[in-house]
């Protein structure tokens, strides 16, 4: 059976080159059956309530099932095909139903409670105690304590929410893939970098329509879309692409076939919110935000909102100054009297170039892929005492690379896949996921962790290596930070190994921590090599980059505040006050009538605009439907948790300050191996085996302070207009 179905082979790494959609259902059949037998046995009255008979037995049976489904889900995200999408969707309800049934299994819950109350518990390691404690909390949140007659409906809620999340993600991907803008007049490309133009020309040449193969094809994938917003002199091109981008997956999106938007997420969003509210009330909570925060560091929605409002108050004067400067510059230098949404990135880049005498494109020439990777791996080697070397494995695409993390003596620590480039069939953004977690195997050997690191950068064009913007280098370091958190764990208990069991609002600490090294001179000198000359980044250009580091940081901070506050508000307010009616986009009498008809009702877009108007200084475009593509909260794990980016940034900035202090005290480099070893031991290696605050205090010697975050973002001084 194993040889015939690669998804059932757990002897080593996934056999990606051999996995086909037709393997999925039969593998899930087998693995689900095995897992269910183990659950039934563990929950049986005849089974002793001990760690080995319950926890270990369940882990042995369910880990292969979770790993196989993880492979299928990963392929669905990076190598989407109609066949794979269908079989993934067909099996998603079965998988969701199984995990819901485990979480609601009262007999199994009683076994864990019995372990917690036993003498054995007092003898367990701290990591194992946390596994039990986390499991008891998760049982409660999964509805194990509900009356039996209410459990079926609760399971239906989980299943339907999983379906909605998948549909939301599919709609965004399809809407992104479907749109293309062809340019046939080269004069419309003025201002665009040569590599962007060449990539668009190659994309057109690959098009199935021979009539379009001579032009330039632009898409809504970020490496194609954003350079237009940033550099294109032709304003109509910027506007057309902007309108298509911000209306994706909405009622204003592109129309196909029957003349209706094919991938409108509006109804899905509202249904998701209603179901989440019902889930919360079923569990005895007032709203879904309270459910979401139950396993997190933050204690309540009110605490999160207070944190965000405090940060918004500190950032607003800086943002107001940023916005005034940008509008004035656009009017006086660019002749743009009214700054439209499709002008802001363009004007900002022009202002940056004038003020700091460099452009992003100039910087990009110093970051060919190999140099950037070499620098990243050097940081890991210096700080954490590991080597990263190329390795061999089957992959899902020819562009994917594979590496091993090893000790200086060559002993394997972990491995990871690196999928850097954007392409059709791959969802947008950047993310890390685990392919396999560290655990102690029944025979005594240690299973080493394996990670997926995924980005959406521009692929090589014209026979030259891929060139990364500095922002892309920061993204690379960010995702690697997640990866190293997963891979350098020293915990053998699966449920708290690596990123498992880490509070969601602390999981961004290691990723954001790594970003800081992208601004250090001694790091950049080892990871830059001009694509033409091989020369490292010049010191004067580096100084300009650092001077521009906090360019418009006030605006960027308020943008994140809006996202975070929207997420918290939409999960605390009653979804019954929201309507699916199309959002009026002008000040016409029809719009006024629509407002009167709905009374206190508002659309999700109107709620987003209301929050933007309160916290931001930049107006939200009337056509913008950004909640319809907000996959973090409607298709990912960040529902009522998007604030964690800013919450964890306080932790990461303060953690990095320890390296700055070490460099200052020794008059040396932030690449301090002693501090790095301590960070590895107290943050990375312990994973989720203890509360994140305990890990932070063990490393820093105190509770976190916001001072480093404000300093790193240039928001410590008063602003005068």
C-alpha positions in Angstrom: 0.0 0.0 0.0 2.8 2.4 0.9 4.6 1.9 -2.4 1.4 2.4 -4.4 0.4 5.6 -2.5 3.3 8.0 -1.7 1.1 9.9 0.8 1.3 6.8 3.0 5.1 6.7 3.0 6.5 8.3 6.2 9.9 6.7 6.1 11.5 10.0 5.2 10.5 13.2 3.3 7.4 13.6 1.2 7.6 12.1 -2.3 6.4 15.2 -4.0 7.4 14.2 -7.5 5.1 11.2 -7.3 2.0 12.6 -5.4 -1.1 12.9 -7.6 -4.7 14.0 -6.8 -5.9 10.5 -7.1 -3.7 9.5 -4.1 -5.5 11.8 -1.7 -8.8 10.2 -0.9 -7.4 6.7 -0.4 -4.7 7.9 1.8 -7.1 9.9 3.9 -9.3 6.8 4.2 -6.5 4.7 5.6 -5.1 7.4 7.9 -8.4 8.4 9.3 -9.4 4.9 10.1 -6.1 4.3 11.9 -6.5 7.5 13.8 -10.0 6.8 14.8 -9.1 3.4 16.2 -6.4 5.0 18.3 -8.9 7.7 19.6 -11.5 5.0 20.5 -8.9 2.9 22.3 -7.5 5.9 24.3 -11.0 6.9 25.3 -12.0 3.4 26.3 -12.8 2.8 30.0 -10.4 -0.1 29.8 -7.4 2.1 28.9 -5.4 3.4 31.9 -5.2 7.2 32.1 -1.4 7.5 31.7 0.8 9.5 29.5 1.9 6.5 27.4 -1.5 4.9 27.0 -3.3 8.1 26.1 -1.0 10.9 24.9 1.7 8.9 23.3 -0.7 6.4 21.7 -2.8 9.2 20.2 0.3 11.0 18.9 1.7 7.9 17.2 -1.6 7.4 15.3 -2.6 10.9 14.5 0.8 12.4 13.6 1.0 10.6 10.2 -2.5 11.7 9.4 -1.7 15.3 10.2 1.5 15.1 8.2 -0.2 13.7 5.1 -3.0 16.3 5.3 -0.3 19.0 5.7 1.4 17.8 2.5 -2.0 18.0 0.7 -2.8 21.4 2.1 0.7 22.7 1.2 0.3 21.5 -2.4 -3.1 23.2 -2.6 -1.4 26.4 -1.7 1.7 26.3 -3.9 0.7 24.1 -6.9 -3.0 24.6 -7.3 -4.8 22.7 -10.1 -8.5 22.0 -10.6 -8.1 18.4 -9.8 -6.1 19.0 -6.6 -8.5 21.7 -5.5 -11.5 19.4 -6.0 -10.1 16.5 -4.1 -8.8 18.8 -1.3 -12.3 20.3 -1.0 -13.9 16.9 -1.0 -11.8 15.7 1.9 -11.7 18.9 3.9 -15.1 18.2 5.6 -13.9 14.7 6.6 -10.7 16.0 8.1 -12.5 18.8 10.0 -15.1 16.5 11.3 -12.5 14.1 12.7 -10.6 16.8 14.6 -13.9 18.3 15.8 -14.9 14.9 17.1 -11.6 14.5 18.9 -12.0 17.9 20.5 -15.5 17.1 21.7 -14.8 13.6 22.9 -15.8 13.8 26.6 -14.4 10.4 27.5 -11.0 11.4 26.1 -11.2 14.8 27.9 -11.8 12.9 31.1 -8.7 10.9 30.5 -6.6 14.0 30.2 -8.2 15.4 33.4 -7.4 12.2 35.2 -3.8 12.4 34.1 -3.7 16.1 35.3 -5.1 15.0 38.7 -2.8 11.9 39.1 0.5 11.5 40.9 2.1 10.9 37.4 1.4 14.5 36.5 3.6 15.7 39.3 6.5 13.7 37.9 6.1 14.8 34.3 8.6 17.2 32.7 7.5 20.8 32.4 7.1 20.3 28.7 4.7 17.3 29.2 2.8 19.2 31.9 2.2 22.0 29.4 1.0 19.5 26.8 -1.6 18.3 29.3 -2.6 21.9 30.3 -2.9 23.0 26.7 -4.9 20.0 25.8 -7.4 20.6 28.7 -7.9 24.2 27.5 -8.3 23.1 23.9 -10.9 20.4 24.8 -12.9 23.2 26.5 -12.6 25.4 23.4 -13.6 22.5 21.2 -16.8 22.0 23.0 -16.0 18.9 25.0 -18.0 20.2 27.9 -21.1 21.0 25.8 -24.3 18.9 26.3 -24.4 16.0 23.9 -27.3 17.4 22.0 -25.4 20.6 21.2 -22.2 19.0 19.9 -23.5 18.1 16.4 -24.3 21.8 15.7 -20.9 22.8 17.1 -19.2 20.3 14.8 -21.2 21.7 11.9 -19.9 25.2 12.7 -16.3 24.0 12.5 -16.9 22.2 9.2 -18.6 25.1 7.6 -16.0 27.6 8.7 -13.3 25.4 7.2 -15.2 25.3 3.9 -15.7 29.1 4.0 -12.0 29.7 4.6 -11.0 27.5 1.7 -13.6 29.2 -0.6 -12.3 32.6 0.5 -8.7 31.7 -0.4 -9.7 30.1 -3.7 -11.6 33.2 -4.7 -8.7 35.5 -4.0 -6.3 33.2 -6.0 -8.7 32.9 -8.9 -9.5 36.6 -9.0 -5.7 37.3 -8.9 -4.9 34.8 -11.6 -7.8 35.9 -14.0 -6.8 39.5 -14.5 -4.2 40.6 -16.9 -3.4 44.0 -18.4 -1.7 44.1 -21.8 0.4 47.1 -22.9 1.1 47.4 -26.6 2.4 50.9 -26.6 5.9 51.0 -25.1 5.5 54.7 -24.2 3.2 53.6 -21.4 6.1 51.8 -19.7 8.1 54.9 -19.0 9.6 54.7 -15.5 9.3 50.9 -15.1 12.6 49.1 -14.2 14.2 47.1 -17.0 13.7 43.8 -15.2 10.0 44.4 -14.6 9.5 45.3 -18.3 11.4 42.2 -19.4 9.4 40.0 -17.1 6.1 41.4 -18.5 7.4 40.9 -22.0 8.3 37.2 -21.3 4.9 36.8 -19.7 3.2 38.1 -22.9 5.3 35.8 -25.0 4.1 32.8 -23.1 0.4 33.8 -23.6 -1.8 31.5 -25.5 -3.1 34.3 -27.7 -0.6 34.9 -30.6 -2.0 38.5 -31.0 -0.8 39.4 -27.5 2.6 37.8 -27.6 4.4 40.9 -28.8 3.3 43.2 -26.0 3.7 43.3 -22.2 1.5 41.4 -19.8 1.0 42.6 -16.3 -0.9 40.7 -13.6 -2.1 41.2 -10.0 0.6 39.0 -8.6 2.6 41.4 -6.4 6.0 41.3 -8.2 4.1 42.5 -11.3 1.6 44.7 -9.7 3.5 46.8 -7.2 6.4 48.1 -9.4 3.6 49.7 -11.6 2.3 51.5 -8.5 5.8 52.5 -7.5 7.5 53.5 -10.8 5.1 53.8 -13.7 4.9 57.4 -15.0 1.8 56.6 -17.0 -1.0 57.4 -14.6 -3.8 55.5 -16.4 -1.7 52.3 -16.1 -1.4 52.8 -12.4 -5.1 53.6 -12.0 -6.2 50.6 -14.0 -4.0 48.2 -12.1 -5.0 49.7 -8.7 -8.7 49.5 -9.4 -8.4 45.8 -10.4 -6.2 45.0 -7.3 -8.4 46.6 -4.6 -11.7 45.3 -6.0 -10.6 41.6 -6.3 -13.0 39.1 -4.9 -15.7 41.7 -4.4 -18.9 42.9 -6.1 -16.8 45.5 -8.0 -14.4 42.9 -9.3 -13.9 41.9 -12.9 -17.0 40.3 -14.5 -16.8 37.1 -16.5 -19.2 34.9 -18.3 -22.7 35.9 -17.1 -21.6 39.5 -16.4 -21.4 39.0 -12.6 -18.4 39.0 -10.4 -17.4 35.4 -10.2 -15.4 35.4 -7.0 -17.2 37.8 -4.7 -16.2 37.1 -1.0 -18.8 39.4 0.6 -21.3 36.7 1.5 -18.6 34.3 2.7 -17.2 37.0 5.0 -20.6 37.7 6.6 -21.4 34.0 7.0 -18.0 33.4 8.6 -18.6 36.2 11.1 -22.1 34.9 12.0 -20.8 31.4 12.5 -17.9 32.5 14.6 -20.3 34.5 16.8 -22.5 31.4 17.2 -19.4 29.4 18.1 -18.4 31.9 20.8 -21.9 32.1 22.3 -22.2 28.3 22.3 -19.0 28.1 24.4 -20.3 30.8 26.8 -18.2 33.7 25.5 -19.7 37.1 24.4 -17.9 37.2 21.1 -15.3 35.4 18.9 -12.5 37.7 20.0 -12.7 36.3 23.5 -12.5 32.8 22.1 -9.5 33.7 20.0 -7.7 35.3 22.9 -8.2 32.4 25.3 -4.9 30.6 24.3 -3.0 33.9 23.6 -0.9 36.2 25.8 -3.3 39.1 25.6 -6.0 38.8 28.3 -9.0 40.5 26.7 -10.2 42.4 23.6 -10.2 45.5 25.8 -6.5 45.1 26.5 -5.7 44.6 22.8 -7.7 47.6 21.8 -6.0 49.7 24.5 -2.6 48.6 23.2 -3.5 49.5 19.6 -5.0 52.8 20.6 -1.9 53.7 22.6 0.4 52.9 19.6 -1.9 54.8 17.3 -1.7 57.8 19.5 2.1 57.7 19.5 2.2 57.2 15.7 -0.4 59.7 14.6 1.7 62.9 14.8 4.4 61.2 12.7 1.8 59.9 10.2 0.2 63.4 9.9 3.6 64.8 9.1 4.3 62.1 6.6 1.0 62.7 4.8 1.4 66.5 4.7 4.8 66.2 3.2 3.7 63.7 0.6 0.8 65.7 -0.6 2.9 68.9 -0.7 5.6 67.1 -2.7 3.1 65.6 -5.1 1.5 69.0 -5.8 4.7 71.0 -6.2 7.1 68.5 -7.7 4.9 66.1 -9.6 2.0 68.3 -10.6 -0.5 66.1 -8.9 -2.8 68.5 -7.1 -5.2 65.7 -5.8 -3.3 62.7 -4.6 -5.3 59.6 -5.7 -4.8 56.2 -4.2 -2.9 55.0 -7.3 -0.5 58.0 -6.9 0.6 57.4 -3.3 3.2 54.7 -3.8 4.5 56.5 -6.9 4.8 59.9 -5.1 6.4 58.2 -2.1 9.1 56.6 -4.2 9.8 59.9 -5.9 10.0 61.7 -2.6 12.3 59.1 -1.2 14.6 59.4 -4.2 14.8 63.2 -3.9 15.2 63.3 -0.1 17.7 60.5 0.2 19.2 60.4 -3.3 18.7 56.7 -4.0 16.0 54.5 -5.4 14.8 51.0 -4.5 15.9 49.9 -7.9 19.5 51.0 -7.2 19.5 49.0 -4.0 18.0 46.0 -5.7 21.1 45.6 -8.0 23.1 44.6 -4.9 20.9 41.8 -3.8 21.1 38.9 -6.3 19.5 35.8 -4.8 22.7 33.9 -4.1 24.3 36.8 -2.2 21.2 37.4 -0.1 20.9 33.7 0.8 24.6 33.5 1.7 24.2 36.5 4.0 21.1 35.0 5.7 22.8 31.7 6.3 25.9 33.4 7.6 23.8 35.2 10.2 22.3 31.9 11.3 25.7 30.2 11.5 27.3 33.1 13.5 24.4 33.5 16.0 23.1 30.0 16.4 26.1 27.8 15.7 24.7 25.9 12.8 25.6 25.4 9.1 23.1 25.5 6.3 24.1 23.6 3.2 22.3 22.4 0.0 20.5 19.1 0.2 18.5 16.8 -2.1 14.8 16.0 -2.0 11.8 15.7 -4.4 10.0 19.0 -4.8 6.7 20.2 -6.2 8.3 22.7 -8.7 11.7 22.9 -10.4 12.4 26.3 -8.8 12.1 24.9 -5.3 15.4 24.4 -3.4 16.2 22.2 -0.4 18.6 22.7 2.4 19.8 21.0 5.6 20.6 22.6 8.9 23.4 20.8 10.7 25.8 21.2 13.6 29.5 22.0 12.8 30.2 18.3 13.1 27.7 17.5 10.3 25.0 16.1 12.5 21.5 16.8 11.0 19.4 19.3 13.0 16.6 20.1 10.5 15.8 20.6 6.8 13.7 23.0 4.8 12.3 23.7 1.4 12.7 27.2 -0.1 10.1 28.3 -2.7 10.9 31.9 -3.5 9.1 32.9 -6.7 5.6 34.0 -7.6 3.7 32.0 -10.2 0.2 31.1 -11.2 -1.3 28.4 -8.9 0.6 29.7 -5.9 -1.2 31.8 -3.3 0.1 35.2 -2.6 2.1 36.5 0.3 4.9 34.8 2.2 4.6 32.2 4.9 6.3 29.4 6.8 4.7 26.0 7.5 5.9 22.8 9.1 6.3 19.7 7.0 7.3 17.7 10.0 7.9 18.5 13.7 10.5 17.3 16.1 9.5 14.4 18.4 10.9 11.4 20.1 10.0 8.3 18.2 8.8 5.1 19.9 12.2 3.4 19.3 14.1 6.2 21.0 15.4 8.0 17.9 14.6 11.7 17.3 12.5 12.8 14.3 14.1 16.0 13.0 11.9 18.9 11.9 11.3 20.0 8.3 9.9 23.4 7.2 8.4 25.0 4.1 9.5 28.6 3.5 7.4 30.3 0.8 7.7 33.7 -0.8 6.4 35.5 -3.9 9.4 37.3 -5.3 10.2 38.0 -9.0 11.8 35.0 -10.8 15.0 35.4 -12.8 14.6 37.0 -16.2 16.8 37.5 -19.2 19.3 35.0 -18.1 20.2 37.0 -15.0 19.8 35.9 -11.4 16.7 36.9 -9.4 17.2 40.3 -7.8 15.6 41.1 -4.5 14.4 44.5 -3.2 15.5 45.3 0.3 11.9 44.8 1.4 12.0 41.3 -0.1 15.3 40.6 1.7 13.5 41.6 5.0 10.7 39.3 4.1 13.2 36.5 3.5 14.7 37.0 6.9 11.2 37.2 8.4 10.1 33.8 7.1 13.5 32.3 7.9 13.0 33.5 11.5 9.7 31.5 11.6 11.6 28.6 10.1 14.5 28.7 12.6 12.0 28.8 15.5 10.5 25.6 14.2 13.8 23.9 13.3 16.1 24.7 16.2 13.7 23.4 18.9 15.2 21.0 21.5 11.8 19.8 22.7 10.8 16.2 22.0 7.1 16.5 22.8 5.3 17.0 19.5 2.5 19.3 20.9 5.0 21.9 22.2 7.9 21.3 19.8 9.0 24.3 17.7 6.2 26.6 16.9 3.6 24.2 18.3 2.0 25.4 21.5 3.5 28.9 21.2 0.9 31.6 21.9 -0.2 33.1 18.6 0.6 36.7 19.7 4.2 35.6 20.4 4.8 33.5 17.3 6.0 36.5 15.3 8.8 37.3 17.8 11.5 35.2 16.1 10.4 36.3 12.6 10.4 40.0 13.3 13.5 39.7 15.4 15.4 38.5 12.3 14.3 41.5 10.2 16.6 43.8 12.3 19.8 42.3 10.9 18.9 43.5 7.4 19.8 47.0 8.6 23.3 46.2 10.0 26.3 47.3 8.0 28.4 44.2 8.9 25.6 42.0 7.8 24.9 43.7 4.5 28.5 43.8 3.5 28.5 40.0 3.6 25.3 39.6 1.7 25.5 42.2 -1.1 27.2 41.7 -4.5 26.3 44.0 -7.4 24.8 41.9 -10.2 27.1 43.4 -12.8 30.3 44.2 -10.9 30.2 42.0 -7.9 31.0 45.0 -5.6 29.5 45.0 -2.1 27.0 47.7 -1.1 28.8 51.1 -0.9 28.9 52.7 2.6 27.4 55.9 1.3 24.5 54.1 -0.2 24.0 52.1 3.1 24.0 55.4 5.0 21.2 56.7 2.8 19.2 53.5 3.4 19.5 53.9 7.1 18.6 57.5 6.9 15.5 56.5 5.0 14.7 53.5 7.2 11.8 55.2 9.0 10.5 57.0 5.9 6.8 57.2 6.4 6.9 54.8 9.4 4.0 56.7 10.9 1.8 56.0 7.9 2.9 52.3 7.9 2.2 51.9 11.6 -1.3 53.4 11.3 -2.0 51.1 8.3 -1.3 48.1 10.5 -3.4 49.6 13.3 -6.3 49.8 10.9 -6.0 46.2 9.9 -5.6 45.1 13.5 -8.5 47.2 14.8 -10.8 46.1 12.0 -10.0 42.5 12.9 -10.7 43.0 16.6 -13.9 45.1 16.0 -15.4 42.8 13.4 -15.0 39.9 15.9 -16.4 41.7 18.9 -19.3 43.5 17.4 -22.6 41.7 16.7 -22.5 40.5 13.0 -26.3 41.1 13.0 -25.5 44.8 12.5 -23.7 44.0 9.2 -25.4 43.8 5.9 -24.4 42.3 2.6 -25.9 45.2 0.6 -23.5 46.8 -1.9 -21.6 49.6 -0.4 -22.5 53.0 -1.9 -19.4 54.5 -3.4 -20.5 58.1 -4.1 -22.5 60.8 -2.5 -25.5 60.4 -4.7 -29.2 60.5 -3.7 -29.2 56.7 -4.3 -26.4 56.3 -1.8 -28.4 58.4 0.8 -31.4 56.3 0.2 -29.4 53.1 0.7 -28.2 54.5 4.0 -31.7 55.3 5.2 -33.0 51.9 4.1 -30.4 50.1 6.2 -30.6 52.3 9.3 -27.9 51.3 11.7 -26.8 48.5 9.4 -23.5 48.8 7.7 -21.4 46.7 5.3 -18.1 45.2 6.2 -16.5 47.7 3.8 -18.3 50.6 5.6 -17.0 49.3 9.0 -13.5 49.2 7.5 -13.8 52.7 6.3 -15.2 53.9 9.6 -12.1 52.4 11.4 -9.8 53.9 8.8 -11.3 57.4 9.2 -10.9 57.2 12.9 -7.3 55.9 13.1 -5.6 56.7 9.8 -4.8 60.0 8.2 -5.0 58.7 4.6 -8.6 58.3 3.3 -9.7 54.9 2.2 -10.5 54.8 -1.5 -14.3 54.5 -2.1 -13.7 51.5 -4.4 -11.4 49.7 -2.0 -12.7 46.3 -0.8 -9.6 45.2 1.0 -11.5 43.1 3.6 -12.5 40.8 0.8 -8.9 39.7 0.3 -7.9 39.8 4.0 -6.9 36.2 4.0 -5.1 36.4 7.4 -8.4 36.6 9.2 -10.8 35.0 6.8 -8.7 32.1 5.5 -5.8 31.9 7.9 -5.2 31.6 11.6 -5.2 35.3 12.5 -8.9 35.8 13.2 -9.0 38.3 16.2 -5.3 37.9 16.2 -3.9 40.2 13.6 -2.8 42.5 16.4 -0.2 40.0 17.2 2.1 41.5 14.5 2.4 44.7 16.6 2.2 42.9 19.9 5.1 40.6 19.0 7.0 43.5 17.5 7.3 44.9 21.0 8.9 41.6 22.1 11.1 41.3 19.0 12.4 44.9 19.2 13.2 44.5 22.8 14.9 41.1 22.2 17.0 42.6 19.5 18.0 45.4 21.8 19.9 42.8 23.8 22.2 42.3 20.7 22.6 46.1 20.3 23.6 46.4 24.0 26.1 43.6 23.6 27.6 45.3 20.6 27.8 48.6 22.4 29.3 47.1 25.5 32.0 45.3 23.5 32.3 47.9 20.8 31.7 45.1 18.4 29.0 43.6 16.2 25.4 42.7 16.8 26.3 39.3 15.5 27.3 38.4 19.0 27.6 34.6 19.4 27.2 34.6 23.1 23.9 36.5 23.1 22.9 34.4 20.1 23.5 31.2 22.0 21.4 32.6 24.9 18.6 33.6 22.5 18.7 30.2 20.9 18.5 28.4 24.3 15.8 30.6 25.9 13.6 31.5 22.9 14.1 29.1 20.0 14.9 25.8 21.7 12.1 25.8 24.2 9.4 26.3 21.6 6.0 26.1 23.1 7.1 24.1 26.2 6.6 27.1 28.5 4.6 30.4 28.3 6.1 32.9 25.9 6.4 35.6 28.6 8.5 33.2 30.7 10.8 32.6 27.7 11.1 36.3 27.0 12.0 37.1 30.7 14.4 34.2 30.8 16.3 35.8 27.9 15.9 39.5 28.7 15.9 39.3 32.5 12.7 41.4 32.7 9.3 42.0 31.1 9.2 43.7 27.7 9.3 47.4 27.1 7.9 49.3 24.2 10.9 51.7 24.1 12.9 49.7 21.6 10.0 49.5 19.2 9.4 53.2 19.2 13.2 53.9 18.8 13.5 51.4 15.9 10.5 53.1 14.2 11.8 56.7 14.7 8.9 57.6 16.9 10.7 58.8 20.1 10.9 62.5 19.2 8.2 65.1 19.1 6.9 66.1 15.6 6.5 69.7 14.6 4.5 70.5 11.4 
